[in-house]
Amino acid sequence: MSIIKPFKALRPQAEFAKQVASRPYDVLNSAEAKQEVQGNPYSFLYVTKSEVSLSDNIDIHTPEVYETAKQNLNNFIKRNILFQESKACYYIYRLIMDGRSQTGLVVGSSIDDYENGIIKKHEFTRPEKELDRINHIKITGAQTGNVFLAYRNNDTIDEIVEKWTATKSPIYDFTADDNIQHTIWVVNDDATIQKITTVFQEEIPCTYIADGHHRAASASKVRKETGAKHTENGDYFLTTLFPSNQLAIMDYNRVVKDLNGLSTEAFIEKISEDFTISITDNNAVKPATLHEFGMYLDGKWYKLTAKDGTYTNDPIGVLDVTILSNLILDKVLGIKDQRTDKRVDFVGGIRGLKELEKRVNSGEMKVAFSLYPVTIHQLFDIADSNNVMPPKSTWFEPKLRDGLLTNLIY
């Protein structure tokens, strides 16, 4: 069963909440982050992407970057922009995007559960991304990135959350610049805290990582490396738990630097063995059904449909990310491991198909692929069968904001 605990969040004073709240560190590159902090000295990006304080040409993985993150975090605390809760609490976090609402519980989830498979994974991690967060957590002493967990709906938890949000005032309630509304309540009643803890321990057998595999893996490895240095909080990691019926998954698309030595004509001929290919009227192709793909190459959009018999119907084989990986990225382009191969990159669906065109038209990439999104039930099936998806298979929106709730481990 699932072990969770309340924690003493480090959080902003209410008047600074909107300014502190920042998009997750891994959805922005350094240039975008530097642009985002302009005119906002309170942005939590000064902690999660502290290179914004440094020169443009700095290596973002140098010790100076992590030490700067620690200094900036401590500065926010000294200036009373951030303070730590006086008692361990749970928090309720509601996001509203385009009229769609999802509400989760912010808790400490057990690292033992993560290591023992109670918290289920659906993808492998990339070593360099793990190392970045390991260094960030170790040097700052804080888990600043929230891991997004899903669980199968539970009526009791639904009732607790509904009652609390209907009768209590939130500590934060603001609409960010991207028009996503963020509302947070603090659950500080001992009886309610105990009830939530007990329901997860007795009625919810497992949870699933929806977004944040690298943050979870890093928290586990930091515990191993720091040993007795960390407090009890280091046995848990910062998570927000959402019921599955409130979640929506977006597409997670691919761009590739080259055609593996093939001409455009030869490349198209090779992939036509496994796909039916048609050229569009230069309209961007957003797949409308499973096993349909868009491809942008040499300024043109193509629609690809996987031919019958080219894929299996098991939980992994039926996924469009698997079909693309096996039949194009591996078979034709020679990309064997998407976690480590620098020729491939990933573009979240929230950026739209124009971002794919931009990456190719700039000359940075040669070809782009748009995919139909994975469903939450496919994610559960894969995790339950102890399988893993190809990396970066799911993109969840809306995103939790960094800086609103942080877990200090020492």
N, C-alpha and C positions, 0 to 999 in steps of 0.2 A: 504494500500500500504506500501511498505518497506521503512523505514526511516534509512538512513545511513549518516555518517558524516566523513570528513577527520580528521586526528589527527596528533599530533606532536610525531612521533615515537621516542622512545629511541632505537638507533641502533649502531652497531659497526663502527669504522673507517674501511675504505675499506681494509686496509692491515691486519686487524684482523678478517675479516668476516668468512673465512673458519674455523678458529680455534674456534671462538666464537660459531658458529652454532652447535647446539646439537640436538640429537634425542629427541622427546617428552618425558617428565618425566614419562609418564605412559606406555611406551613400554620397560622400563628397570627396573630390580630390583636393589637394592642397590649395590650388588656385581658387577653386570654388569656395572653399572654407575662408580663405583670406578675404575674398569679396564679401562673403556673408557677414563677417564681423565688423565691416566698415561702419563706423558710427555707433557701435554697440560694445562698450567696454565690459559689459557684464555677460557676454555670450559664453556658454559653457564650452564652446569650441576652443577657447583658450586653454582648456584642460584636456579635452579629448583629441584635439588636433593642434597641439601647442606650437607647431611650426608656424602658425599664423603670427606668432610673436617674433619670429626669426627671419633671417634673410631668405630670399626666394630660392636660392640654389643649395640650401642645406639638405643633406641626406636625412630624410625623416626618421630613419632608424638609428640615429646616433644617440649616445647617452645624453647629449645636451638637450635633445627634444624631450626626453622623458623627465629629466631634471626640471626643465622649464614647466612641464605639466604639473609637477609637484609644487613648484613655487607658486604657480598661478592658482592652484587649488587652495594652498595655505593662505594666499593673499585674500581670496574670496572669503575665507573663514575669519581671518583677522579683521576684515572690514565689515563683518556681520552681514554680508550679502547672503552667505550660507550659514546655517546653524544646524546642530544635531538635535533630533527629537529627544525629549527627556525620558521617554519610556518606549519600550518596544511595541510597535503597532503594526497592523496591516493597513494597506491603502487600497482604495478603489479608484481605478483610472478609466475614465470614459473618453472615447474619441468619436467624433462625428465628422464624416467626410462625405460630401455630396448627398447629404440627407441620410446616410447610413450610419448607424450607431453600433459600437461594440464596447463592452464594458468588462474589464478584467480586474483581478486581484493582484496587487504587488506584494510579494512575499520573499522570504529567503527559502530557496529550495535546497534540499540536501545534496551535497556533493557525493555522499555515499550512494544515494539513489541514482545519480548520474553514472557513477562507476559500476553499479550493479545492474544497470539496465532497467530500472524502474522508470527513469526518465529516458525515453526512447529517441534514438537518432535516426535520421534518414539520409544522411550524407557524410562523406569523409571531409576532413578539413585540409586546408593548405598550410604547410609547415611555416612559411614565412609570415602568414597572417596570424597564426597562433603565437609565434615568437613576439610579434609586435605587441599583442595584448598582454602576454606574460610580462614583458618588460614594463608595460604601462602600469599594470596592477601592482607589481612588486615595488616599483619606485614610488608611486603615489600612495600606496597603501589603501587603495579604493577600487571597488568595482563600479565603474562609471557607466558601463554599457549594460542595458537591460536585455535579458534573454526572454524571448517571446515563446511561451509554452501554451499548448492547447490541451484540452481534456474533453472527454465525452460529457455531455450535459448532465448536471445533477440538480434536481428540483430544490433541494434544501439550500444549496449555495445560491441558486437563482433567487429564492425567496429572501435570503439574508441581504443580498446585494440590492434587490429591488426596494426592500423596506428601508435600508440605510440611506440610499440615495434619495428616497422620497421624503425622508423626515429630518435629515441632517444637512447642514450647510457645508458646501465644499470649501476646501482651503485654497484652491486655485480654480479659476474658470476664465479662460481667455481663448480667443481665436487667433491663431498664428498667421503669419503673412501669407501662407499658402492656403488659407481659408479652412484649415482643419481646427475644430474646436477641441480643446483639452480641458477636462474637468477632473479634479482629484479630491477625494474625501479621505480623511484619516479615520481609521477604525481603532478607537482607543478604549473601548469598553471591554473589560476582562472577560466577561461571560461570552460576548460575541466572538472575541479572539479565540477563546477555547473551543467554541462551537465550530468555527471554521477549521481549526486545526484538527479536531476530531473527525469531521466529515471527510476531509481528505485522507486521513489515516485509515478510516474504516470503510469508506465507500468508493474511493477513487483509486483503482489498482495501479494506474500508471498515468503519466503525462507524456507529451510529445513535443520535441523541439520543433517549432515552426520556423523560427528565425533566430539565429544566434549560436550556431554550432561552434564557431571559433571562440566566442566569449565563454561558453560553457566549458570547452576543453581547456581554455587558458586558466580559468578559475581552479579547475581540478589540478592542473600542473603546478600552479602557484602554491597550492596547499602542500603538495609533495616537496617542493623546493624550499619553502620557508619554515616548515616544521613547526616548532613550538613558538616561533615568533608571532604568528597570527593569533588573534583572539578567537573566541568561539564563532564569531561571524564568518571567519575564514573557512568553516566547515559547511557553509551555505553560500549560495550565489544568488545574485539579484535577478529575479524573474517576475514576469507578469503572466498570470494564468487566465486564458480566455476560453469560454465554452465554445465548442466547435461549430455550433449552429449560428454563431455571430461572425464567422470568419470568411473572408473572400481571398482567394489566391489569384495573383496576376501572373501574366507570362513573364518568363525570364529568358531573354534572347541572347544570341551569340554573334560575335564578329570575329573574323579570322584575317590574319595579316597577309596571307599569300595562298596560292592555289597548288602548293607543293610541286612547283615546277611545271605545272600543266598550263596550256593555253586555255582561254575561256571556252573555246569550242571543244577541246579535249575533255575539260572538266565537265561540261554539260553532258557530253556523250557518256562519260563514265557514270554519272549519277542517274542518267536515264535508264540504266539497267534496273534500278530499284524504285524509281519514282516516275509518275506521269507528270510531265512538265508542260506548262503553258505560259506564254508571255502575256502580261496584262497590258492595259492601255496606260501604262506607267502610273497606275494607281497603287499606292502602298498596299501590301497584302497583309491583313490581320486575319489569321486563320479563324474560320468560323466553326470548325469541328475537329474532332480528334483525327490525327494522322494527316492533317493538312498543314503545310508550311509555306511561309513566304521566303523568298530569296532576293536580295538586292545585289546586283553585280553589274559593273560597267554602266551605271546610270539607269539600269532597267530593273523592274520588279517582275519576278516569276512566281507562279503558284506551283508548288510541288505537292503531289499526293502519293503517299507510300502505297506501293502495289501489294495486293494480297499475297500472303506467303513470304513476305520479306521480314516479318517480325513475329514474335511469339506472343501469346496471350496471358503469360504469367504476370504477376504484379509489377515486375520490373520491365520485362520485355515489351509490354503494351504501351509504356510511356512514350510520349513523343520525344522527350529529351533523350531517351535510350535509342530510339530509332535514328534520330539525327546523329547521335554519338557513334553508333555502330556503322551506319551505312554511308555517312558522309565524312564526319570528322576523323574517324579511325580508318575506314576502308579506303577512302579516296585522298584525304588530306594528310594522313599519317600522324594524326594527333592521338597518341595512346593514353595520355593521362592529362585530363583537363585541369587538374589541380596544380600541376607543375609546368605545363607547356606554355611558354610565354607567347606563342603565336595566336592563342585564343583568349578572348576577353568576354565579359558578361555584361549585359545591359538590362537593367530592371525595366519592366513594362511601364512603370510610372513615367519614364522618360519619353515614351511614345516612339513611333516608328521613324519620326523625323531624326531622332538621335542616331538610329542605324544609318540612315542616309548620310548624315553629317560625318560619321566616323569613316564611311567608305569614300565619300566625295572629297574628303580632306587628303586622301592618299595614305592615311595612317593604317587603314584596313583595306582589304581587297574585296571581301564578301561578307554579307550579313544574313542572318537567318532569324525569322520571327516564328514563334511557336504558340500553340494552343496551351492554355494554362493547365497545370496539374490540379486535381480536385483534392479537397481535404480528406475525402474517404480513400483516395489513392494513397495519400501520404500515410494515413493510419495503417492501411493494408501492408504497405512496404515496411514500415517500422515494426509492425506486429510479426512479420515474417523474418525479422532480423536481416533484411536486405537494406541496401543503400541505393539511393538515386545517384545519377551523375551529379557532379557538383553544380551548385547554383541552379537548382531546378525549380525553386519556388520563390516568388516575390510577394510579400504581404504588404498591403496598405489598408489603413493608414499606419504610419510608423510612430512608435513611442518616441517621445522627446527625451534626450539626455539632459541631465542636470537637475531635473525636478525631484528625483529620488535616487540617492547614491548610497551604497553600502560600504562603510569603512571596515576594513579587516584588521588594521592596526594603526 
